[in-house]
Amino acid sequence: MKKQISVIGCGWLGFPLAKKLIEEGCTIKGSTTSKDKLEKLKKASVDAYIVTLNENGISGDYTECLAKSETVIINIPPGLRKHPSKNHIVELKHLVSAIENQSIKNVLYISSTSVFKDEVHCPIIGENTAPNATSNSAKQLIAIEQMLQANTNFKTTILRFGGLFDAERHPAKFLSGRKNISNPNAPINLIHKEDCIAIISGLIKQNIWNISLNAAHPQHMNKQSYYTTYSKRYNLPLPSFNFTEKSKGKQVDSSKLVQLLKYSFKQAP
């Protein structure tokens, strides 16, 4: 797979993704917002640049980071938990303008299944389900997806991941010991970092563009059963749940992605 790819956002997911693509024969340009991470990226053979997005524009070596790449992977969390008033849509518009100034053929945008609303009947979210969530973060993600899909300068694939985890960063560790957790009967929709990387690699290898796909492991235990079982297995303080209100949730169906890539998930939640 001899391609030059720019990975915008070489963090928790983006950095190991970049290393995997390099192993597969790609040349990788990568961005970080931290000078401290530049050397780490360069030691891993990533052609690394400082690139920072904000509402006023882009700073850093973004032109060099994008130059001569065939594909751009946009892997930038909105960051609205820390900065709820910021406009991530405007930030991405600046990046899209920079992409348009290069000969980029393809854009892979890492989105989230949070664009789909949690409901009492816990609907099955298929590939034809229209994003409908109303939180500030979800509305911004939906607007960004639509902006990219409407752009005729490049082909766009939207990849919506469920809850991301690995051995060190697992939601059960965050929830263990917590009290009064809502939606105990809602299904889990999790996906391991290893699967995320393999799926992205597969999409690029097979040139699957101009499509929207959902990605979550097909195991959908309810929150109470799953997090209680996990906590017991790893000797963590047990969480407790609030059953006074009906649970709201959704079940993410990744069957279209599995069919397209002939994919088997590697890591169960």
Backbone bond lengths (Angstrom), bond angles and torsions (degrees), N, CA, C in turn:
res aa  C-N    CA-C-N  psi(-1)  N-CA   C-N-CA  omega(-1)  CA-C   N-CA-C  phi
1 M - - - 1.468 - - 1.526 108.65 -
2 K 1.333 117.31 75.99 1.463 121.66 -176.80 1.525 109.80 -88.02
3 K 1.308 115.35 91.87 1.461 121.69 -179.43 1.518 108.89 -137.97
4 Q 1.327 115.73 153.74 1.469 119.08 171.22 1.519 108.27 -101.91
5 I 1.320 114.45 125.99 1.465 121.69 -174.64 1.517 108.71 -129.13
6 S 1.324 116.12 137.90 1.457 121.75 172.92 1.523 109.29 -102.38
7 V 1.325 115.96 124.02 1.463 121.54 177.36 1.526 107.48 -105.21
8 I 1.328 115.39 108.76 1.462 120.67 179.55 1.522 108.23 -89.99
9 G 1.317 115.04 102.80 1.459 121.18 -177.11 1.514 111.43 109.71
10 C 1.337 117.49 77.92 1.472 122.15 -179.36 1.522 109.85 -95.40
11 G 1.308 115.72 66.89 1.454 121.33 179.76 1.512 112.24 -106.12
12 W 1.328 116.86 -136.40 1.466 123.45 -174.95 1.523 112.01 -54.92
13 L 1.324 117.46 -42.24 1.464 122.08 177.72 1.523 111.49 -96.34
14 G 1.316 117.22 -42.64 1.454 121.46 -172.17 1.522 114.31 -65.07
15 F 1.343 117.39 -35.33 1.462 119.61 -177.57 1.530 111.77 -69.18
16 P 1.351 118.90 -51.98 1.474 117.48 176.90 1.529 112.58 -64.26
17 L 1.334 117.10 -29.51 1.469 120.27 173.87 1.520 110.28 -62.12
18 A 1.330 116.98 -46.61 1.464 121.26 179.10 1.523 110.73 -58.90
19 K 1.344 117.01 -43.73 1.465 120.51 179.96 1.528 111.31 -63.62
20 K 1.332 117.10 -39.19 1.469 121.07 178.73 1.529 110.96 -65.28
21 L 1.326 116.95 -42.80 1.461 119.97 -179.86 1.529 111.34 -66.49
22 I 1.329 116.51 -34.36 1.468 120.41 175.51 1.522 110.06 -64.50
23 E 1.338 117.07 -42.98 1.472 121.40 176.53 1.514 111.34 -57.71
24 E 1.326 116.51 -31.78 1.462 121.64 -177.86 1.531 112.50 -87.92
25 G 1.329 116.38 5.76 1.458 119.78 172.84 1.513 116.13 101.54
26 C 1.324 117.56 4.58 1.467 120.44 -179.80 1.527 110.67 -84.56
27 T 1.316 114.95 152.31 1.461 121.39 166.89 1.518 107.25 -93.38
28 I 1.322 117.08 127.62 1.463 120.59 -173.25 1.521 111.32 -118.38
29 K 1.323 114.85 125.91 1.453 121.94 165.20 1.526 106.72 -101.48
30 G 1.316 116.59 136.84 1.455 118.95 -176.00 1.506 112.32 -137.24
31 S 1.333 115.50 150.69 1.461 120.14 179.19 1.516 111.03 -113.18
32 T 1.321 114.57 149.97 1.452 122.99 171.64 1.525 107.24 -143.23
33 T 1.309 116.52 157.73 1.469 120.07 175.41 1.520 111.37 -96.43
34 S 1.340 116.44 -0.58 1.457 121.12 -173.02 1.525 111.51 -116.54
35 K 1.317 116.92 124.95 1.469 120.70 175.83 1.526 110.94 -63.02
36 D 1.332 116.80 -31.79 1.458 120.97 -179.39 1.534 112.06 -63.10
37 K 1.339 117.28 -26.57 1.468 120.70 -176.88 1.530 112.69 -89.10
38 L 1.333 116.82 -11.07 1.465 119.59 -176.75 1.526 111.71 -57.78
39 E 1.325 117.02 -49.20 1.464 120.72 -177.61 1.530 111.40 -64.05
40 K 1.337 115.81 -39.11 1.465 120.49 178.57 1.524 110.35 -60.11
41 L 1.330 116.11 -43.17 1.465 120.31 179.15 1.524 110.87 -67.07
42 K 1.325 116.15 -43.81 1.465 120.28 -177.84 1.524 111.62 -64.81
43 K 1.333 117.40 -36.36 1.466 120.98 177.73 1.523 111.31 -64.98
44 A 1.327 116.34 -24.20 1.467 121.38 178.12 1.532 111.39 -92.35
45 S 1.341 116.48 13.95 1.479 123.35 178.05 1.520 113.44 70.59
46 V 1.336 116.90 20.77 1.463 120.89 171.91 1.529 108.02 -88.12
47 D 1.324 116.54 129.66 1.469 121.80 174.09 1.530 106.15 -77.65
48 A 1.324 116.36 95.94 1.466 121.29 -163.98 1.527 113.34 -102.14
49 Y 1.334 115.11 146.07 1.461 122.77 -178.01 1.522 109.59 -140.71
50 I 1.325 115.58 149.08 1.463 121.53 170.20 1.526 108.01 -81.03
51 V 1.330 115.86 122.13 1.468 121.42 176.62 1.521 107.68 -138.18
52 T 1.316 116.42 125.84 1.467 121.37 -179.73 1.519 109.68 -126.91
53 L 1.326 115.33 129.39 1.466 121.63 176.19 1.517 110.07 -100.26
54 N 1.310 116.34 138.64 1.462 120.80 167.91 1.521 108.38 -147.84
55 E 1.302 116.14 178.29 1.464 119.55 -174.72 1.523 112.84 -66.80
56 N 1.327 117.24 -21.25 1.466 120.78 -178.79 1.527 113.27 -88.52
57 G 1.336 117.42 -11.61 1.454 119.82 -179.91 1.511 111.72 148.88
58 I 1.332 115.76 -160.81 1.464 121.90 178.75 1.518 108.51 -115.15
59 S 1.308 116.01 139.85 1.464 119.96 172.76 1.519 109.21 -119.88
60 G 1.319 116.18 157.21 1.458 121.18 179.72 1.519 112.24 101.34
61 D 1.331 114.85 -169.43 1.463 121.79 -174.04 1.530 111.79 -88.77
62 Y 1.326 116.31 51.46 1.460 119.67 -174.51 1.528 112.75 -68.14
63 T 1.325 117.68 -32.14 1.464 119.41 179.54 1.521 110.47 -63.95
64 E 1.342 116.44 -45.85 1.466 120.64 178.57 1.524 110.95 -66.05
65 C 1.319 115.89 -35.24 1.462 119.97 -178.54 1.533 111.60 -65.51
66 L 1.322 116.67 -28.81 1.463 121.33 -178.42 1.526 113.22 -97.40
67 A 1.329 117.21 -21.79 1.459 121.65 -169.69 1.529 112.77 -58.24
68 K 1.330 114.68 131.86 1.473 124.03 173.20 1.526 114.02 68.45
69 S 1.321 118.18 9.77 1.469 119.79 175.92 1.522 109.95 -84.47
70 E 1.308 114.88 145.62 1.463 121.39 176.69 1.529 111.12 -84.49
71 T 1.333 114.94 -34.94 1.464 121.54 -174.21 1.524 109.79 -132.45
72 V 1.327 115.64 142.98 1.458 122.15 173.60 1.520 108.61 -119.22
73 I 1.315 116.24 129.29 1.461 121.87 173.13 1.523 107.28 -103.85
74 I 1.331 116.41 116.63 1.466 121.24 179.82 1.516 108.09 -96.78
75 N 1.308 115.55 110.79 1.458 122.29 -174.55 1.524 108.86 -129.25
76 I 1.331 115.33 65.51 1.463 121.16 -176.27 1.525 109.59 -121.92
77 P 1.331 118.51 108.37 1.465 119.60 175.23 1.525 110.40 -60.09
78 P 1.327 117.35 144.79 1.476 119.74 -178.14 1.518 114.31 -59.92
79 G 1.335 117.60 -30.23 1.467 120.37 179.30 1.514 113.99 70.31
80 L 1.334 116.43 26.96 1.466 119.87 -175.14 1.533 112.98 -82.30
81 R 1.319 117.89 -13.46 1.466 118.72 175.66 1.526 110.15 -67.70
82 K 1.332 115.32 -42.89 1.470 119.68 178.81 1.520 111.75 -78.90
83 H 1.341 115.77 -32.66 1.468 120.40 -175.89 1.537 109.42 -131.80
84 P 1.334 116.70 72.99 1.471 120.49 -172.32 1.520 115.12 -63.75
85 S 1.322 118.17 -19.15 1.470 119.86 -176.73 1.532 113.12 -92.75
86 K 1.326 117.81 -3.71 1.463 118.54 -174.26 1.521 111.37 -79.04
87 N 1.333 115.19 158.07 1.465 122.12 -178.86 1.534 108.36 -105.72
88 H 1.321 115.51 95.94 1.463 120.42 -179.15 1.528 111.51 -71.92
89 I 1.323 115.97 -25.67 1.475 120.01 178.40 1.526 110.01 -61.10
90 V 1.316 116.34 -45.56 1.466 121.02 179.61 1.524 110.14 -63.18
91 E 1.336 116.58 -41.24 1.468 120.00 177.22 1.528 111.04 -56.07
92 L 1.328 115.92 -45.49 1.463 119.95 -178.66 1.526 112.25 -70.76
93 K 1.330 116.67 -29.95 1.465 118.89 175.86 1.520 111.06 -61.22
94 H 1.315 116.71 -38.37 1.468 120.30 176.98 1.528 110.30 -63.53
95 L 1.325 116.73 -41.57 1.458 120.20 179.24 1.527 110.76 -65.98
96 V 1.318 117.02 -41.69 1.467 120.64 178.84 1.532 110.50 -60.75
97 S 1.309 117.08 -40.76 1.471 120.75 177.61 1.523 110.63 -60.29
98 A 1.338 116.01 -41.40 1.469 119.88 178.31 1.529 111.08 -65.96
99 I 1.338 116.82 -38.16 1.466 121.16 177.91 1.526 110.73 -64.55
100 E 1.330 115.63 -40.25 1.468 120.14 -179.69 1.529 111.98 -62.48
101 N 1.306 117.34 -25.52 1.469 121.26 -179.67 1.523 112.84 -80.45
102 Q 1.335 117.02 -3.82 1.460 122.00 178.01 1.533 109.13 -114.09
103 S 1.312 115.64 174.13 1.475 119.64 -179.33 1.526 110.27 -93.40
104 I 1.332 115.82 51.03 1.461 121.89 -178.97 1.535 109.02 -77.94
105 K 1.326 115.87 129.46 1.466 120.09 179.47 1.521 112.66 -93.75
106 N 1.340 116.04 -34.63 1.465 120.08 -171.65 1.528 111.66 -136.08
107 V 1.329 114.79 143.81 1.468 121.44 174.47 1.526 108.36 -126.63
108 L 1.329 115.25 127.42 1.462 121.27 172.70 1.517 107.41 -109.37
109 Y 1.339 115.94 115.89 1.461 120.43 -176.85 1.520 109.63 -105.00
110 I 1.332 115.98 122.39 1.460 121.50 178.10 1.520 108.78 -85.86
111 S 1.324 114.85 108.80 1.460 121.62 -179.25 1.531 108.68 -110.62
112 S 1.309 117.12 -156.66 1.462 121.33 -173.62 1.524 110.69 -145.34
113 T 1.326 116.02 148.77 1.463 119.69 175.38 1.528 111.82 -71.35
114 S 1.342 116.96 -2.50 1.465 120.21 174.52 1.531 111.82 -67.60
115 V 1.328 117.82 -7.98 1.474 119.97 175.89 1.526 110.73 -71.86
116 F 1.341 117.17 -9.50 1.463 121.47 177.82 1.527 109.69 -103.73
117 K 1.298 115.64 136.80 1.465 122.59 -174.85 1.530 111.54 -71.89
118 D 1.329 116.02 141.00 1.463 121.59 169.86 1.528 108.38 -81.54
119 E 1.335 116.53 131.61 1.463 120.99 -177.56 1.522 110.31 -134.19
120 V 1.325 115.74 161.00 1.463 121.46 -175.69 1.529 111.21 -61.82
121 H 1.316 117.42 -37.45 1.467 119.39 -178.27 1.533 112.37 -83.28
122 C 1.321 117.37 4.76 1.470 123.32 175.95 1.533 111.63 45.74
123 P 1.338 117.16 67.77 1.467 120.57 -174.94 1.524 112.40 -63.81
124 I 1.326 115.98 153.83 1.453 121.60 171.63 1.525 107.62 -82.10
125 I 1.322 115.56 123.96 1.464 121.78 -176.90 1.518 108.54 -95.74
126 G 1.332 116.11 105.02 1.449 121.55 177.98 1.514 111.58 -97.38
127 E 1.323 115.96 -176.93 1.465 120.10 -176.39 1.526 112.30 -70.34
128 N 1.326 116.91 -19.97 1.468 119.60 179.76 1.522 112.79 -96.20
129 T 1.327 117.33 1.79 1.461 120.73 177.50 1.523 109.50 -72.80
130 A 1.315 116.31 127.75 1.469 120.41 -179.71 1.523 110.03 -79.75
131 P 1.328 118.26 134.34 1.466 120.35 175.11 1.525 110.74 -55.74
132 N 1.336 116.40 135.18 1.465 118.98 -173.20 1.527 114.18 -145.00
133 A 1.339 117.58 9.00 1.465 119.47 -178.59 1.524 110.23 -70.87
134 T 1.329 116.00 154.89 1.466 120.60 -171.19 1.532 113.93 -119.68
135 S 1.332 117.97 3.53 1.459 118.70 176.14 1.524 109.39 -67.33
136 N 1.316 116.70 160.95 1.456 120.60 179.61 1.528 111.13 -58.78
137 S 1.335 116.59 -45.82 1.460 120.81 -179.71 1.519 111.62 -61.74
138 A 1.342 116.26 -45.75 1.463 120.30 -179.12 1.522 111.50 -63.86
139 K 1.324 116.85 -43.21 1.469 119.41 -179.84 1.519 111.53 -62.42
140 Q 1.336 116.69 -36.09 1.459 118.83 178.12 1.527 111.28 -70.34
141 L 1.331 117.20 -40.92 1.457 120.04 176.92 1.536 111.30 -61.73
142 I 1.318 116.11 -42.89 1.468 120.29 179.24 1.522 110.72 -61.50
143 A 1.323 116.54 -43.69 1.469 120.59 179.30 1.524 111.08 -62.92
144 I 1.321 117.46 -38.97 1.469 121.31 178.89 1.528 110.22 -67.32
145 E 1.324 116.92 -44.19 1.462 120.07 176.21 1.527 110.99 -54.93
146 Q 1.328 115.62 -48.15 1.464 120.38 -177.77 1.522 111.76 -65.47
147 M 1.327 116.53 -38.41 1.459 121.00 178.14 1.530 111.04 -61.37
148 L 1.317 116.60 -45.00 1.451 120.60 -179.62 1.525 111.81 -68.43
149 Q 1.323 116.51 -41.48 1.462 119.92 -179.11 1.530 112.17 -66.14
150 A 1.320 116.41 -28.49 1.470 120.45 -178.78 1.532 112.31 -82.30
151 N 1.317 117.51 -11.28 1.461 120.85 -176.26 1.527 110.02 -80.31
152 T 1.305 116.99 123.38 1.464 121.70 -176.93 1.533 113.11 -92.66
153 N 1.334 117.36 2.80 1.461 120.54 179.99 1.529 112.63 -79.18
154 F 1.329 116.43 -16.46 1.465 120.67 -179.83 1.530 108.49 -155.02
155 K 1.322 115.37 164.36 1.461 120.85 174.80 1.530 108.66 -89.30
156 T 1.318 115.54 140.61 1.470 119.80 -176.49 1.521 110.69 -122.56
157 T 1.315 115.80 133.88 1.463 121.04 166.42 1.524 108.37 -116.90
158 I 1.325 115.07 131.32 1.470 122.06 177.02 1.523 107.62 -100.52
159 L 1.325 116.03 124.94 1.457 121.04 178.73 1.524 108.23 -119.51
160 R 1.341 115.51 112.29 1.462 121.26 -176.02 1.522 109.33 -101.68
161 F 1.325 116.00 112.19 1.455 121.23 179.22 1.526 110.79 -90.38
162 G 1.341 115.27 147.66 1.450 120.74 168.39 1.525 109.56 -74.44
163 G 1.305 116.89 -156.65 1.464 120.47 -179.26 1.523 111.13 -68.96
164 L 1.318 116.51 122.18 1.461 121.87 -176.05 1.531 110.68 -81.59
165 F 1.334 115.57 141.32 1.463 118.39 176.73 1.527 109.89 -154.72
166 D 1.339 114.64 160.94 1.456 122.68 164.43 1.521 106.48 -146.84
167 A 1.327 117.14 -169.95 1.474 119.76 -174.77 1.523 112.17 -62.21
168 E 1.337 116.37 -35.89 1.466 119.83 -177.76 1.527 112.20 -84.95
169 R 1.304 116.21 -36.67 1.468 120.93 -175.48 1.527 108.32 -112.15
170 H 1.323 115.35 91.76 1.455 120.49 -176.29 1.532 109.31 -125.67
171 P 1.335 117.68 134.01 1.471 119.36 -177.87 1.519 113.55 -59.77
172 A 1.332 117.28 -28.24 1.464 119.30 179.94 1.521 111.39 -63.88
173 K 1.320 117.44 -32.00 1.464 120.30 178.35 1.528 110.59 -67.41
174 F 1.330 115.86 -33.21 1.459 120.57 177.88 1.531 110.72 -73.47
175 L 1.328 115.70 -35.85 1.468 119.79 -175.18 1.535 112.94 -87.48
176 S 1.317 117.61 -17.61 1.468 118.81 -174.98 1.529 110.42 -60.86
177 G 1.330 114.64 133.49 1.459 120.39 179.06 1.510 114.70 81.51
178 R 1.322 117.93 -9.57 1.471 119.78 179.47 1.522 110.51 -73.55
179 K 1.314 115.81 153.90 1.460 121.58 -177.68 1.529 110.26 -112.21
180 N 1.327 114.22 152.87 1.473 120.87 169.33 1.534 112.31 61.44
181 I 1.327 117.56 39.04 1.463 121.76 -179.71 1.525 109.02 -72.30
182 S 1.314 116.05 132.98 1.465 121.08 -175.89 1.524 111.82 -81.49
183 N 1.315 115.87 165.10 1.474 125.08 173.57 1.534 113.39 56.91
184 P 1.345 117.70 51.47 1.477 119.79 -176.30 1.527 113.89 -64.16
185 N 1.340 117.78 -26.48 1.463 120.62 -177.45 1.528 113.54 -95.81
186 A 1.317 116.88 5.50 1.469 120.34 178.14 1.521 110.18 -74.57
187 P 1.340 117.78 144.99 1.476 120.03 178.84 1.531 111.12 -70.95
188 I 1.329 116.33 148.47 1.461 119.87 171.24 1.532 108.97 -82.21
189 N 1.317 115.32 150.44 1.468 122.20 176.09 1.523 107.58 -137.81
190 L 1.327 116.08 83.26 1.455 121.47 -173.62 1.522 111.07 -114.27
191 I 1.318 115.89 157.56 1.464 121.11 176.07 1.526 109.41 -148.72
192 H 1.326 115.57 132.63 1.462 121.79 -178.77 1.526 110.63 -76.14
193 K 1.314 115.52 147.63 1.469 121.20 179.21 1.526 111.74 -55.03
194 E 1.319 117.44 -38.14 1.466 120.95 179.45 1.524 111.35 -60.19
195 D 1.336 116.36 -40.99 1.460 119.91 177.56 1.527 111.40 -68.22
196 C 1.324 116.52 -39.56 1.471 119.74 177.25 1.523 111.04 -55.79
197 I 1.329 115.69 -46.99 1.459 121.36 -177.53 1.526 110.64 -65.61
198 A 1.333 116.50 -43.92 1.467 119.99 -179.50 1.528 111.40 -64.63
199 I 1.328 116.99 -37.19 1.465 120.72 179.82 1.525 110.73 -67.96
200 I 1.323 116.84 -45.00 1.465 120.03 178.34 1.525 110.24 -60.32
201 S 1.328 116.57 -45.43 1.458 120.97 178.10 1.524 111.25 -58.61
202 G 1.331 116.48 -43.15 1.466 120.79 179.99 1.519 113.04 -63.47
203 L 1.324 116.22 -41.64 1.471 120.13 178.80 1.531 110.74 -61.83
204 I 1.334 116.13 -41.65 1.466 120.15 -178.93 1.527 110.68 -70.07
205 K 1.329 116.86 -44.08 1.468 120.39 179.16 1.524 111.45 -58.19
206 Q 1.334 115.81 -41.65 1.459 120.36 -174.49 1.533 112.97 -93.49
207 N 1.339 116.29 5.37 1.468 120.86 177.72 1.531 112.22 51.29
208 I 1.324 114.90 53.23 1.474 120.16 179.47 1.520 108.43 -95.62
209 W 1.333 115.15 103.81 1.461 121.33 -174.86 1.526 110.64 -128.15
210 N 1.327 114.40 167.05 1.470 122.23 -179.22 1.523 111.73 59.07
211 I 1.346 114.54 50.70 1.459 120.30 -179.08 1.526 108.52 -151.18
212 S 1.337 116.28 156.73 1.468 122.18 172.76 1.516 108.09 -117.41
213 L 1.331 116.29 131.06 1.453 121.12 -176.40 1.521 110.74 -133.37
214 N 1.337 115.58 145.19 1.454 122.29 175.96 1.519 108.78 -104.74
215 A 1.323 117.15 143.35 1.461 120.85 -177.48 1.515 111.25 -137.76
216 A 1.319 115.56 110.52 1.463 122.74 173.80 1.518 107.34 -151.89
217 H 1.325 116.33 146.95 1.468 120.26 179.45 1.533 109.64 -60.24
218 P 1.341 117.90 141.61 1.478 120.15 -176.04 1.523 114.85 -71.07
219 Q 1.327 118.32 -3.73 1.466 119.85 175.42 1.524 109.09 -80.42
220 H 1.345 116.90 120.37 1.467 120.77 -174.08 1.529 111.25 -128.60
221 M 1.333 117.51 55.84 1.466 120.02 172.83 1.523 109.47 -61.18
222 N 1.332 116.62 158.98 1.463 116.87 175.17 1.529 110.07 -76.42
223 K 1.319 115.50 158.65 1.467 121.77 -173.22 1.526 111.97 -56.94
224 Q 1.331 116.79 -45.17 1.458 118.98 -176.85 1.523 111.01 -61.03
225 S 1.330 116.86 -50.27 1.472 120.68 -178.22 1.519 110.93 -62.47
226 Y 1.322 115.66 -45.23 1.461 119.20 -174.26 1.524 112.09 -67.13
227 Y 1.325 117.10 -51.28 1.465 119.72 -174.69 1.528 111.98 -72.11
228 T 1.315 117.10 -29.82 1.463 119.82 175.44 1.526 110.24 -68.97
229 T 1.336 116.27 -45.50 1.466 120.83 179.15 1.525 111.20 -62.04
230 Y 1.326 116.50 -44.17 1.465 120.94 -179.94 1.530 110.53 -62.02
231 S 1.329 115.84 -44.22 1.473 119.88 -177.94 1.527 111.24 -64.20
232 K 1.331 116.36 -39.44 1.472 119.56 178.07 1.524 110.32 -65.63
233 R 1.334 116.70 -42.00 1.462 121.09 -176.97 1.520 111.66 -61.30
234 Y 1.336 116.17 -36.83 1.468 120.14 -175.97 1.527 113.14 -107.50
235 N 1.338 114.87 17.52 1.477 120.82 175.21 1.524 112.44 55.58
236 L 1.322 115.49 42.58 1.456 121.62 176.80 1.533 109.21 -98.33
237 P 1.321 118.41 154.76 1.471 120.16 175.04 1.526 110.47 -57.32
238 L 1.319 116.59 134.76 1.459 119.83 -176.12 1.527 110.92 -73.17
239 P 1.332 116.72 139.27 1.465 119.68 173.23 1.522 109.77 -79.74
240 S 1.331 116.76 160.95 1.469 120.77 171.58 1.524 109.18 -124.90
241 F 1.322 115.67 155.27 1.464 120.60 -167.84 1.523 111.98 -124.87
242 N 1.307 114.83 155.63 1.460 122.65 179.93 1.528 109.10 -100.08
243 F 1.341 115.90 113.65 1.466 120.71 -179.26 1.529 111.96 -103.37
244 T 1.320 117.69 9.40 1.458 119.38 -175.32 1.533 112.41 -75.07
245 E 1.333 117.33 -20.84 1.465 121.04 177.74 1.525 109.66 -119.78
246 K 1.317 115.24 153.96 1.461 119.52 178.08 1.525 109.98 -65.63
247 S 1.327 115.09 139.99 1.459 120.18 -179.65 1.524 111.15 -73.11
248 K 1.324 114.45 142.04 1.462 120.94 173.73 1.520 108.61 -116.50
249 G 1.321 116.25 141.17 1.448 119.62 179.24 1.507 111.38 -173.87
250 K 1.334 115.53 -160.79 1.467 122.59 178.47 1.523 107.24 -160.70
251 Q 1.316 115.81 162.70 1.461 121.29 176.64 1.521 108.04 -123.63
252 V 1.321 116.06 113.95 1.464 121.11 -175.37 1.528 110.08 -84.03
253 D 1.312 115.17 123.20 1.461 122.60 179.86 1.529 109.37 -99.58
254 S 1.326 117.26 118.71 1.471 122.23 -178.60 1.523 112.17 -104.73
255 S 1.325 117.26 21.03 1.469 119.68 -172.24 1.531 112.82 -64.32
256 K 1.331 118.05 -31.56 1.462 119.05 178.85 1.524 110.97 -66.36
257 L 1.320 116.58 -43.00 1.460 121.03 177.03 1.527 110.41 -61.97
258 V 1.327 117.14 -44.86 1.467 122.13 179.44 1.524 110.27 -58.83
259 Q 1.318 116.06 -42.14 1.465 121.25 -179.32 1.529 111.35 -67.50
260 L 1.323 117.00 -45.76 1.461 121.06 -177.68 1.525 111.91 -63.11
261 L 1.338 115.95 -44.95 1.460 121.15 -175.21 1.524 112.92 -93.16
262 K 1.347 115.90 -5.23 1.468 119.77 -170.80 1.542 108.48 51.51
263 Y 1.325 114.34 50.87 1.458 121.31 -168.19 1.521 112.37 -98.50
264 S 1.320 115.63 138.59 1.469 122.51 171.39 1.526 107.73 -117.18
265 F 1.318 116.53 126.15 1.461 119.96 179.95 1.521 111.00 -64.20
266 K 1.326 115.21 139.69 1.449 121.99 -172.74 1.525 113.30 -92.92
267 Q 1.335 116.20 -33.98 1.460 120.96 -172.17 1.521 110.69 -128.12
268 A 1.328 117.13 116.69 1.463 120.87 175.96 1.523 109.37 -76.23
269 P 1.330 116.74 152.60 1.484 119.50 177.62 1.529 111.64 -60.98
